[in-house]
Amino acid sequence: MDVSSSTNTSAIGVEVQKKAQDVQAQQVLKVLESVDTQSKQVTAQKTGIGNSINITG
């Protein structure tokens, strides 16, 4: 009975760890997508095709 109980606890711990890694991976992807979007916005602004037109350069 003790072996079964500890095995179940270990399996639950592994599942929790896998879920935490999945959530962390999703968060990293969101950050990378945000950085990519911001980079494109900065590039567009520098070239004058973005949200604001650069007329001083």
N, C-alpha and C positions, 0 to 999 in steps of 0.2 A: 504494500500500500504506500509506503514512504517513497519507493522508487517511482511509482506512477505519479505521485503528487509532485515530486521534484522535476520529473520529466515534463509534466504539463506546465509547470512554472517556467522552466527553461524555454519551452516552445512559445509561451506567451511573451517572454522577454525578447526572444528573437523577432517575433512579429512586431512588437512595439518598436524595436530598433529599426527594422526594415521600414516601417511607416514613418518614423522620424527622418530617416535618410531620404525617403521619397519627398516628404514635405520640404526638407532642406534643398533638395535638388530643384524642386519647383520654384522655390524662393530665389535661388541662384539664377535660374533661367529668366525670371521676371526682372531681376536686377540687370542682367545682360541685355535684355530687350529694351529696358529703359535707357541704358547707357547708349545703345545703338541709336535709339530715337533721338536722344539729346545730341549725339554726335552729328546726325544728319541735319538737325535743326541748326546747329552752329555752322556747319558747312554751307547750308543754304543761305544763312544770314551773311556769311563772309562773301559769298559770290553774288549777293544781291537778289537772290531768287526766293528768299525765305519770307518769314512773316513781316520783316521790316526791310525796306530797300536801303542798301548802303550807297549813299550819294556822296560821301565824303572821300572815299578811296579812289 
